[in-house]
Amino acid sequence: GIHYSTIQSTPEMNQVLEQFYAILKNQAGLTFEEGKNINFVPRCFTFEKVNSLYRPYGVYASVQLMRFSANCVLYALGFRRFNCERGLRYWHRPATKQLSHSSNGKRPVQNQLSPFFFFHGIAPGGHAPYLPMIFLGILRNHFQQRDIFFFENKPISYALCMDALSEEDTVHGVIEAINRHLNKASANRLTLCGHSFGSCQLTWIVKSPQLRDRLESLILLDPVSILLSEPDVMINFLYTRPESNEESYTCSNTLLGKFIRFLNETKIHLVASSELFIEHYLRRNFAWYNSELWLEDIPPNVKVLVCLADQDEIVNCKKIEREILQHNRLVAEASKNGTFPAGPRIELLLWKDVGHAHCVSNPERWREIRDAIDELDCYWSKNVHVR
């Protein structure tokens, strides 16, 4: 292993680590023996060389063509592209229709549904592969009643881009987009949806003092930000899933299950985790420790939907499911005791026998997500929402 005091670290880093070890010793009662434990393999992925595979320029040109085609579709649907002061780019289309009046003839409490913010995951073309899922699936019934935002993240989109936005710049850009396009009522009832890596950007927003109290709904699809401090996501994406780690892959004991797992992991490695600019972003520009979503940090008046695939090749589905169930038990106990709950109750949608990103291309999953979102909207229409 690589010791933290080698030439690859700075004196400032060594000092911070010494302080960290002192806290663990004095406050947690943990001690560390001298030497190296052969049972543990350190993963120094921020020190290691970028482990990318060569791709000819034609691959990036093809992805750029796909992105251009998707942007043309967005433009035809009324979306326009905007650049924020600190570099965040996004597409926006305002709501074009209002909800019908209530049966008693009075104006509805809300004349349109909450604005919809979407953050894509690691994928060639960025938001392009998600457009069918959004337009033909999730927002099919209410496409015209919402302000819709698509946020771009070029370093994880097969773009020739080394410029990665920080958490602060991303949050600043979201605030700028809200102030530019939304009125006060809409700006205080936001629906955020993120797939895979997009859940990390949702985490930054949840942590933002300027935005956390404006949230109405969170939809997390295959989220990697829950339990991100566990080694599973980092190991499974940047490295290879250990043979002994079968906890989250229930079908892998069969020959067919192992073959399917091999194909899915190979696909992820070839398409995503070995790409030069994605590797550079995750190993050099992404603060993993700032991107974990602690469920108790979500404001308790936010409705949360988490969608998981039980054969996910990246996320440890079983661990996250246990974490959500434990969190819900604590919330129920707090409500029963009349105390203020730490976070909201989490609604869980679990898909059997499918892997990571299966929901992006499966119309049946689109319908299930859409039905769940409609339940979220129904919940808010029946409850007075006071800030």
Residue pairs with C-beta under 8 A, 6 or more apart in sequence:
1 36
1 41
1 42
1 44
2 8
2 42
2 44
2 47
4 13
4 14
4 17
5 14
8 44
8 47
21 32
24 30
24 32
25 31
43 231
43 234
43 235
43 238
43 239
45 234
45 238
45 282
45 283
46 283
46 284
48 283
50 276
50 279
50 280
50 283
50 284
51 238
51 274
51 279
52 274
52 275
52 276
52 279
52 280
53 270
53 274
53 275
55 275
55 276
59 158
60 158
60 159
60 160
63 124
63 125
63 157
63 158
63 159
64 159
66 124
66 125
66 128
67 125
67 126
67 128
67 157
67 159
69 128
70 125
70 127
70 128
70 131
71 81
71 91
73 131
74 81
74 91
74 93
74 131
74 150
77 93
77 135
78 93
78 94
78 96
79 91
79 92
79 93
79 148
79 150
80 91
80 92
80 93
81 89
81 90
81 91
82 89
82 90
82 91
82 92
82 177
82 180
83 89
84 90
84 172
84 173
84 176
84 177
85 172
85 173
85 176
86 165
86 169
86 172
86 173
87 163
87 165
87 169
87 173
88 151
88 152
88 165
88 169
88 170
88 172
88 173
88 174
88 176
88 177
89 151
89 152
89 154
90 149
90 150
90 151
90 152
90 173
90 177
91 127
91 149
91 150
91 152
92 147
92 148
92 149
92 150
92 177
92 181
93 147
93 148
94 147
94 181
95 112
95 113
95 144
95 145
95 146
95 147
96 144
97 112
97 144
97 145
98 111
98 112
98 145
99 108
99 110
99 111
99 112
99 113
99 145
100 108
101 107
101 108
102 108
109 381
110 185
110 189
110 381
112 145
112 146
112 147
112 186
113 142
113 145
113 146
113 191
113 377
114 146
114 186
114 189
114 190
114 191
114 216
114 217
114 377
114 380
115 146
115 147
115 148
115 149
115 178
115 182
115 186
115 187
115 189
115 190
115 191
116 139
116 146
116 147
116 148
116 149
116 191
116 193
117 149
117 151
117 174
117 190
117 191
117 192
117 193
118 127
118 130
118 134
118 148
118 149
118 150
118 151
118 193
118 194
118 198
119 151
119 153
119 192
119 193
119 194
119 195
119 198
119 199
119 201
119 202
120 126
120 127
120 129
120 130
120 150
120 151
120 152
120 153
120 157
120 194
120 195
120 197
120 198
121 156
121 194
121 195
121 196
121 197
121 198
121 222
121 357
122 156
122 157
122 196
122 197
122 272
122 278
123 129
123 130
123 156
123 157
123 158
123 272
123 357
123 360
124 157
124 158
124 271
125 157
125 158
126 152
126 153
126 154
126 156
126 157
126 158
126 159
127 150
127 151
127 152
127 157
129 360
129 361
130 195
130 360
132 361
133 359
133 360
133 361
133 366
134 148
134 150
135 143
136 363
136 366
137 363
137 365
137 366
137 367
137 369
137 370
138 193
138 366
138 369
138 370
138 373
139 146
139 148
139 370
140 366
140 370
141 370
141 374
142 377
146 191
147 181
147 182
147 186
149 177
149 181
151 173
151 174
151 201
153 165
153 197
153 198
153 201
154 161
154 163
155 161
155 162
155 163
155 164
155 277
155 278
155 280
155 281
155 285
156 197
156 277
156 278
156 281
158 275
158 277
158 278
159 277
160 277
161 277
162 277
162 280
164 281
164 285
164 286
165 173
166 287
167 204
167 287
167 290
167 291
170 201
170 204
171 204
171 205
171 208
171 210
171 211
174 205
174 211
175 208
175 210
175 211
178 187
178 190
178 214
179 187
187 214
188 213
188 214
188 387
189 214
189 216
189 380
189 385
190 211
190 214
190 215
190 216
190 217
191 216
191 217
191 218
191 219
191 373
191 376
192 202
192 205
192 215
192 217
192 218
192 219
193 218
193 219
193 220
193 221
194 200
194 201
194 202
194 219
194 220
194 221
194 223
195 221
195 222
195 357
195 359
195 360
196 221
196 222
196 223
196 224
196 314
196 356
196 357
197 224
198 221
199 220
199 221
199 222
199 223
199 224
199 225
199 226
199 293
200 224
200 225
200 228
200 286
200 291
202 218
202 220
202 225
202 293
203 225
203 291
203 292
203 293
204 290
204 291
205 211
205 212
205 215
206 212
206 215
206 218
206 293
206 297
206 298
206 299
207 297
212 299
213 299
213 387
215 298
215 299
215 302
216 302
216 303
216 380
216 385
217 302
217 303
217 304
217 305
217 373
217 376
217 380
218 298
218 302
218 303
218 304
218 305
219 305
219 307
219 369
219 372
219 373
219 376
220 226
220 293
220 304
220 305
220 306
220 307
221 307
221 359
221 369
222 307
222 308
222 309
222 312
222 314
222 315
222 356
222 357
222 359
223 293
223 306
223 308
223 315
223 320
224 233
224 314
224 315
225 291
225 292
225 293
226 292
226 293
226 295
226 306
226 315
226 320
226 323
226 324
227 233
227 292
227 316
227 319
227 320
227 323
228 288
228 291
228 292
228 293
229 288
229 289
229 292
230 316
230 319
232 245
232 248
232 314
232 315
232 316
232 319
233 314
233 315
233 316
234 288
235 241
235 242
235 245
236 265
236 313
236 314
236 315
237 268
237 272
237 273
237 282
237 314
238 273
238 279
238 282
238 283
240 265
240 269
241 249
241 261
241 265
241 313
246 252
246 253
247 316
247 318
247 319
248 310
248 311
248 312
248 315
248 316
248 317
248 318
248 319
249 257
249 261
249 311
249 313
250 310
250 311
251 257
251 260
251 261
251 311
251 353
252 258
252 261
260 311
260 355
261 311
261 313
264 313
264 355
264 356
265 313
268 313
268 314
268 356
272 278
273 279
295 304
295 323
295 324
295 327
295 343
295 346
296 327
296 342
296 343
297 343
298 304
298 343
298 344
299 343
299 344
300 331
300 340
300 341
300 342
300 343
300 344
301 344
301 385
302 344
303 344
303 347
303 376
303 379
303 380
304 344
304 345
304 346
304 347
305 346
305 347
305 349
305 369
305 372
305 373
305 376
306 320
306 324
306 346
306 347
306 348
306 349
307 349
307 350
307 351
307 359
307 365
307 369
307 372
308 315
308 317
308 320
308 321
308 348
308 349
308 350
308 351
309 315
309 317
309 351
309 354
309 355
309 356
309 358
309 359
310 317
310 318
310 350
310 351
310 352
310 353
310 354
311 317
311 353
311 354
311 355
312 355
312 356
313 355
313 356
314 356
315 356
317 350
321 348
321 350
324 346
324 348
325 348
327 343
327 346
328 345
328 346
330 341
330 342
331 341
331 342
331 343
331 344
331 345
332 345
334 340
334 341
334 342
335 341
347 372
347 375
349 368
349 369
349 372
351 358
351 359
351 365
354 362
358 365
359 365
359 366
359 369
